[in-house]
Amino acid sequence: MGVLRMLRLSANWVDTLVSQPETGMGYQVASVYLKDGRQIDRVVIVDGVITSISGCSAIPFTEDDISRIVVTHDSRV
């Protein structure tokens, strides 16, 4: 697998995100819970695309690794 700089989420996850409030105009900050038990915080999602993760230069997981996404609005650096 190559280095992922952005990750487009499928319609299943977009439906989950649409049901949660935006953090700001057109984006959400969330925690992503992975099937292996890890929790990745401060994940920025814009229009169904994971665009960045605080402290990471790449996305360290694939969509298949995700078990849950919870919008937290945690944008602290």
Secondary structure, DSSP 8 states (H G I E B T S, - for coil): ---BS-EE--HHHHHHHHTS--SBTTEEEEEEEETTS-EEEEEEEETTEEEEETTBSSB-S-GGGEEEEEE------
